[in-house]
């Protein structure tokens, strides 16, 4: 069964990538199960944002606290590859935790989705839904 993403979340990922270029954009994905309802940009605090990303830890902590208090579930993360491909890089693979989260990667005007599984990234097919 393919994942789904709202058109507003999909557009938010692409807009964040365009706004941050030539640096990498990053942010959080919220929703339920394999349905991404919202993509919220976060500050990229990595010291080399032209080639890497690190989501602001304060944004991560706040999102997880909100989820525990009944807010939207953190499904995963997004980032962009301004000068690359819309697939996980070797750096992404080295940073992955194998925790089952969804990673969205934006590059060249497209978004791909990946599941961070115990054996590495698995491509996820998806459909864009209105909303």
Buried (B, 14 or more C-beta within 10 A) or exposed (E): EEBBBBEBBBBBBBBBBEEBBEBBBBBBBBBEEBBBBBBBBBBBBBEEBEBBBBBBEEBBEBBBEBBEEEEBBBBBBBBBBBEEEBEBBEEBEEBBEEEEBBBBBBBEEEBBBBBBEEEEBEEBEBEBBEE
